Each structure stands twice: as structure tokens, then as C-alpha cells.
Amino acid sequence: MTRSKTRTHRKTLALATAVAAVLGLMAMASSASAVVHHPKGEFAPFADCPLSNPAAGNCLLATTEGGEFVIGKEKVPLAKTQILQGGIEFFASGEEKVVAAEDGNTLPKPPQKVPGGLAGLVKCNEISNFFERVACEVVFENGVTGVNATTELAAPASSIGLHTFNLLGATGTALSLPVKLHLENPFLGSSCYIGSNASPIVIEFTTGTTAPPLPNKPITGSVGTISFNPTETILTISNNALVNNSFAAPKAEGCGGIFSFLIDPIVNSKLALPSAAGHNTAILKGKLQVATAEAVTASE
């Protein structure tokens, strides 16, 4: 290992150790858990922390306020705030485990608009078969053209990987998310997905620099700025950027209801799906907050 890498590793370890020490001291000031959880003040955003689970020593709230998903040929800007919430076991230990949110809504589903809507995804006039073209026109050329893309968790919260040392050190995987992308429109039906619970899109986010296969080129995330609130009961990492452009995306399935045999191939052709690694990108910009469960409970 080079001297520069050794120094970087030592700094990262020292910072992570300091964070863990502060949180450890905060955890000593425990209080009784309430049956119904209503944290107040600066702790109000942690209302869905699984305080009833004694294993969750800390509360997690990651807020994405910008970024984008690029799947094949389609780019979807993240215009609406996306939240990842729940609890954490063994925070800053190197063996973190994510615990599902109190109500199970670990990854809420804000819909993001797909630029171009149906007109951008499905072009009926490009279908050569007369009957298939007519069927396409009946289903899609009806004025309801807006399409939303919703990112959904495709596995239990325990499958989410959170790696504090990597996040702080801008190396390796900081956050691993198993997801599926739901394309929503009344005439796409309720089951139009890219990825599934059985075959999720697993995105290994980093705050460092990626090493994707071509044609993608390396991109770099950002650790952000680390701070504590005045009473040192909430850790905040702001101006954070998590990136990945090395993941693969499967083909879309279930689009168009009974016409899926017709619409799936059109959507996949338009989006260039399945899309191999090196053709997709995910960028999440926002902040990460962690508080001890005891401090959150004490605010009620």
C-alpha cells in the first residue's frame, strides 16, 4: 500500500471511529420507549424509525433531492424528493444492518415524470402488422400520455447494504440498493416493471470514483460535509452524492396488460433493454442523517 493510500485509510478510520464514539456516548443517555412514537422538533423527520425494535440502535433518514436515473436510452431526472428511512443495527461498526421503517415504508414511492411520456416510449405507427398496429392505437393513442417512473424496493430492508467506512472514505460500496422501476400509466397497466423481486436491479452506490465498462466513463461522487446538531444527537452528512454507472438493467415486462406481448417489445426497443453494464447511470444527491433511537424517543 502506498504512503498516500495509507494516510487516507488512517484518516477515514479515525473519522469513522470518532463518529462511532460520539454516537456511542449519545446512546448511553437512554430513555423508555413509548408505545406510540411521535418524535418532536428536529427529531420529527425520524417518525418512521422502528423504535419498537430494540435491535435498531440508530435511526436512518436519507433524503435525495436531486440526481437522475439513466436506463438504456431513457433519462429520468429525480425532480421529487426520494426518501430512504428506517433503523440501523451496529452503526459505524463495519457490519451495519438496515432495519425496515416502523410502518414498512422504507423506500416511499414518489413518481418521477418520464420525459416525452407515452409518445416517447411507444410509437404505434412503427408497427408493421396491421392488427397489432390497430391494437396499439386503441390502447395508447387516447390522450392519456403521461408516464411516471417509480423506484421501488425489490427486497426486504435487510437486503439494503450500508457501509459507513466506505461512505466516509469515498471508496468501495457506500450504499447497495436492490430496486425495480415501475412505469406507470393507466394504459401501461399496473404491472409494467423494469426489474422484479426475483431479479432486482442491484445498484452499488459509491461516494468515490466509478470504474464502469465502456461506453460509460468514470464519474465521481462526494462524501459531503459532516456535522452534528448543537446537542450532538443527530449526525448529518449534507451535500452528499452517491453514484454508480456500472449496473445492468433487464428488459421491461408486463406493459400494456393483455397487450404486453405487443407492448413489451416496443418499450424494450425504445429503451434499448435489456441494457448491459456500462449503459446505465444512477446519481443521488442529498443528505444522510443518523440519530440514536434513544434520542429520538426522548424527544416525544
C-alpha positions as CSV (number, residue, x, y, z in Angstrom):
1,M,0.0,0.0,0.0
2,T,1.4,3.5,-0.9
3,R,2.0,6.1,1.7
4,S,-0.8,8.3,0.4
5,K,-3.3,5.4,0.5
6,T,-2.1,4.5,4.0
7,R,-2.7,8.1,5.2
8,T,-6.1,8.2,3.5
9,H,-7.1,4.9,5.2
10,R,-5.9,6.2,8.6
11,K,-7.9,9.4,8.2
12,T,-11.0,7.6,7.2
13,L,-10.7,5.1,10.1
14,A,-10.0,8.0,12.5
15,L,-13.1,9.9,11.3
16,A,-15.3,6.9,11.4
17,T,-14.1,5.9,14.9
18,A,-14.7,9.5,16.1
19,V,-18.3,9.4,14.7
20,A,-18.9,6.0,16.3
21,A,-17.5,7.2,19.6
22,V,-19.8,10.3,19.7
23,L,-22.8,8.1,18.8
24,G,-21.8,5.6,21.5
25,L,-21.8,8.4,24.1
26,M,-25.2,9.6,22.9
27,A,-26.6,6.1,23.2
28,M,-25.7,6.0,26.9
29,A,-28.4,8.6,27.7
30,S,-31.3,6.2,27.1
31,S,-35.0,6.6,27.9
32,A,-38.0,4.4,27.9
33,S,-39.7,3.7,24.6
34,A,-43.3,4.8,24.1
35,V,-45.8,2.6,22.6
36,V,-46.9,5.2,20.0
37,H,-44.0,7.2,18.5
38,H,-44.3,10.9,17.9
39,P,-40.8,12.5,17.9
40,K,-40.8,16.3,18.0
41,G,-38.7,19.2,16.9
42,E,-35.6,18.4,15.0
43,F,-36.4,14.7,15.5
44,A,-39.8,14.8,13.8
45,P,-38.4,13.6,10.5
46,F,-37.5,10.3,12.2
47,A,-41.1,9.5,12.9
48,D,-40.9,6.2,11.0
49,C,-37.8,5.0,12.8
50,P,-38.5,1.4,14.2
51,L,-38.3,2.5,17.8
52,S,-40.2,-0.6,18.9
53,N,-37.4,-2.8,17.6
54,P,-34.7,-2.9,20.3
55,A,-32.1,-4.1,17.8
56,A,-32.3,-0.8,15.9
57,G,-29.9,1.4,18.0
58,N,-30.0,4.2,15.5
59,C,-32.5,5.9,13.1
60,L,-31.7,6.5,9.4
61,L,-33.1,9.2,7.1
62,A,-31.5,9.6,3.7
63,T,-33.1,12.3,1.6
64,T,-32.4,12.5,-2.2
65,E,-33.3,16.0,-3.5
66,G,-31.7,15.7,-7.0
67,G,-29.9,13.4,-9.4
68,E,-31.1,11.1,-12.2
69,F,-31.6,7.6,-13.4
70,V,-30.4,6.7,-16.9
71,I,-31.7,3.3,-18.0
72,G,-30.7,2.3,-21.6
73,K,-31.7,5.3,-23.7
74,E,-34.0,7.0,-21.2
75,K,-33.0,9.6,-18.7
76,V,-35.4,10.3,-15.8
77,P,-34.5,13.3,-13.6
78,L,-35.2,13.0,-9.9
79,A,-37.4,16.0,-9.6
80,K,-39.3,14.8,-6.5
81,T,-37.7,14.1,-3.1
82,Q,-36.9,10.4,-2.6
83,I,-36.5,9.2,1.0
84,L,-34.8,6.1,2.4
85,Q,-35.8,5.6,6.1
86,G,-35.7,3.1,8.8
87,G,-33.3,2.0,11.5
88,I,-29.7,0.7,11.7
89,E,-28.1,-2.0,13.7
90,F,-24.4,-1.7,14.6
91,F,-23.9,1.7,13.0
92,A,-20.3,2.7,12.2
93,S,-19.1,-0.9,13.0
94,G,-18.4,-2.1,9.5
95,E,-21.3,-4.6,9.9
96,E,-24.3,-2.3,9.6
97,K,-27.7,-3.7,9.0
98,V,-30.7,-1.7,7.9
99,V,-34.0,-2.3,9.7
100,A,-37.3,-1.7,8.0
101,A,-39.2,1.5,8.8
102,E,-41.9,1.3,11.5
103,D,-44.7,1.0,9.0
104,G,-42.7,-1.0,6.5
105,N,-42.5,2.0,4.1
106,T,-38.7,2.0,4.0
107,L,-38.4,3.4,0.4
108,P,-41.5,5.6,-0.3
109,K,-42.6,5.8,-3.9
110,P,-42.7,9.4,-5.3
111,P,-43.4,9.2,-9.0
112,Q,-40.9,10.8,-11.4
113,K,-42.1,12.1,-14.8
114,V,-40.6,10.3,-17.8
115,P,-39.8,13.0,-20.4
116,G,-41.9,12.6,-23.5
117,G,-44.5,10.3,-21.9
118,L,-46.0,7.5,-23.9
119,A,-45.3,9.3,-27.2
120,G,-41.6,9.0,-26.3
121,L,-41.9,5.3,-25.4
122,V,-44.4,3.8,-27.8
123,K,-44.8,4.7,-31.5
124,C,-47.8,2.8,-32.9
125,N,-47.0,3.9,-36.5
126,E,-43.8,2.0,-36.4
127,I,-45.6,-1.4,-36.1
128,S,-45.8,-3.1,-39.5
129,N,-48.5,-5.7,-38.6
130,F,-51.9,-4.1,-39.3
131,F,-53.9,-5.7,-36.4
132,E,-51.1,-5.1,-33.9
133,R,-50.8,-1.5,-35.0
134,V,-54.6,-1.0,-34.6
135,A,-54.5,-2.6,-31.1
136,C,-51.6,-0.3,-30.2
137,E,-53.6,2.7,-31.3
138,V,-56.7,1.7,-29.4
139,V,-54.6,1.2,-26.2
140,F,-52.2,4.2,-26.4
141,E,-53.5,6.9,-28.7
142,N,-56.1,8.2,-26.3
143,G,-54.8,11.5,-24.9
144,V,-53.6,10.0,-21.6
145,T,-49.9,10.2,-22.4
146,G,-48.1,11.0,-19.2
147,V,-45.8,8.3,-17.8
148,N,-44.2,8.2,-14.3
149,A,-41.3,6.1,-13.3
150,T,-41.3,5.0,-9.6
151,T,-38.4,3.4,-7.9
152,E,-39.5,0.6,-5.6
153,L,-37.6,-1.6,-3.2
154,A,-37.4,-5.1,-4.6
155,A,-36.2,-6.9,-1.5
156,P,-36.5,-6.7,2.3
157,A,-34.9,-3.7,4.0
158,S,-32.3,-6.1,5.5
159,S,-31.0,-6.6,1.9
160,I,-30.0,-2.9,1.7
161,G,-26.3,-2.5,2.3
162,L,-25.0,0.5,4.2
163,H,-21.2,0.8,4.7
164,T,-20.2,3.7,6.8
165,F,-16.4,3.3,6.4
166,N,-16.7,3.2,2.6
167,L,-19.0,6.2,2.6
168,L,-16.7,8.3,4.6
169,G,-13.6,7.1,2.8
170,A,-15.0,7.6,-0.7
171,T,-14.0,4.0,-1.7
172,G,-16.0,0.9,-2.4
173,T,-19.7,0.5,-2.0
174,A,-21.4,3.0,0.4
175,L,-25.0,2.0,-0.3
176,S,-26.4,-1.0,-2.1
177,L,-30.0,-0.9,-3.2
178,P,-32.0,-3.7,-4.8
179,V,-34.7,-2.0,-6.7
180,K,-37.2,-2.3,-9.6
181,L,-38.5,0.5,-11.8
182,H,-42.3,0.8,-12.2
183,L,-43.5,2.5,-15.4
184,E,-46.9,3.9,-14.5
185,N,-49.7,5.0,-16.9
186,P,-53.4,3.9,-17.0
187,F,-52.8,2.1,-20.3
188,L,-49.5,0.5,-19.4
189,G,-51.4,-1.3,-16.7
190,S,-50.3,-1.9,-13.1
191,S,-47.5,-4.4,-13.8
192,C,-45.1,-2.7,-16.2
193,Y,-41.7,-3.1,-14.5
194,I,-38.0,-3.0,-15.3
195,G,-36.6,-5.5,-12.8
196,S,-38.6,-7.5,-10.3
197,N,-38.4,-9.0,-6.8
198,A,-37.0,-12.2,-8.3
199,S,-34.5,-10.3,-10.5
200,P,-33.9,-6.8,-9.0
201,I,-31.6,-4.1,-10.3
202,V,-28.9,-4.0,-7.7
203,I,-27.1,-0.6,-7.6
204,E,-23.9,-0.4,-5.7
205,F,-23.5,3.3,-5.0
206,T,-20.2,5.0,-4.1
207,T,-19.1,8.4,-2.9
208,G,-15.8,7.7,-4.7
209,T,-15.0,7.3,-8.4
210,T,-16.6,4.5,-10.5
211,A,-14.8,2.2,-12.9
212,P,-17.5,1.3,-15.4
213,P,-17.2,-0.8,-18.6
214,L,-17.4,1.2,-21.9
215,P,-19.0,3.2,-23.2
216,N,-19.6,4.8,-19.8
217,K,-16.7,6.8,-18.4
218,P,-15.8,7.1,-14.7
219,I,-17.8,9.6,-12.6
220,T,-17.1,10.7,-9.1
221,G,-19.5,11.1,-6.1
222,S,-19.0,13.2,-3.0
223,V,-18.8,12.4,0.7
224,G,-20.3,15.7,1.6
225,T,-20.0,17.8,4.8
226,I,-20.2,16.1,8.2
227,S,-21.7,17.9,11.1
228,F,-23.6,17.4,14.4
229,N,-26.5,19.3,15.8
230,P,-25.7,21.5,18.9
231,T,-26.6,18.8,21.3
232,E,-24.7,16.2,19.3
233,T,-27.7,13.9,19.0
234,I,-28.0,13.9,15.2
235,L,-25.3,13.3,12.7
236,T,-25.8,14.9,9.3
237,I,-23.8,14.4,6.1
238,S,-25.0,17.1,3.7
239,N,-24.3,17.8,0.1
240,N,-23.7,14.1,-0.5
241,A,-23.6,12.5,-3.9
242,L,-23.9,8.7,-4.4
243,V,-23.1,7.5,-7.9
244,N,-23.0,4.3,-10.0
245,N,-22.8,3.7,-13.8
246,S,-21.7,0.1,-13.8
247,F,-25.0,-1.8,-13.2
248,A,-27.1,-3.7,-15.7
249,A,-30.9,-3.4,-16.3
250,P,-33.2,-6.2,-17.5
251,K,-36.0,-5.9,-20.1
252,A,-39.4,-4.4,-19.2
253,E,-42.2,-6.9,-18.6
254,G,-46.0,-6.7,-18.1
255,C,-46.5,-3.5,-20.0
256,G,-49.9,-3.0,-21.6
257,G,-51.9,-5.6,-19.7
258,I,-53.3,-8.1,-22.2
259,F,-51.3,-6.4,-24.9
260,S,-48.0,-7.0,-23.1
261,F,-47.0,-9.5,-25.8
262,L,-47.1,-6.5,-28.2
263,I,-46.1,-3.6,-25.9
264,D,-43.2,-5.1,-24.1
265,P,-41.0,-5.5,-27.2
266,I,-41.8,-1.9,-28.2
267,V,-40.9,-0.4,-24.9
268,N,-37.7,-2.6,-24.7
269,S,-36.8,-1.5,-28.2
270,K,-37.3,2.2,-27.4
271,L,-35.3,2.0,-24.1
272,A,-32.7,-0.4,-25.5
273,L,-33.5,-3.0,-22.9
274,P,-32.0,-5.2,-21.6
275,S,-29.2,-2.8,-21.1
276,A,-25.8,-4.2,-20.2
277,A,-23.4,-2.7,-17.6
278,G,-21.8,0.5,-18.9
279,H,-25.0,1.8,-20.4
280,N,-26.9,2.9,-17.3
281,T,-26.3,5.5,-14.6
282,A,-27.8,6.4,-11.2
283,I,-26.9,9.6,-9.3
284,L,-28.4,10.5,-5.9
285,K,-27.8,14.0,-4.4
286,G,-28.9,14.9,-1.0
287,K,-28.1,14.2,2.6
288,L,-27.9,11.4,5.2
289,Q,-28.9,11.8,8.8
290,V,-28.5,9.4,11.7
291,A,-29.8,9.7,15.2
292,T,-29.8,7.3,18.2
293,A,-33.1,5.7,18.8
294,E,-32.9,6.8,22.4
295,A,-32.6,10.4,21.5
296,V,-35.5,10.2,19.1
297,T,-37.7,8.5,21.8
298,A,-36.6,11.1,24.3
299,S,-38.0,13.9,22.1
300,E,-41.6,12.6,22.3
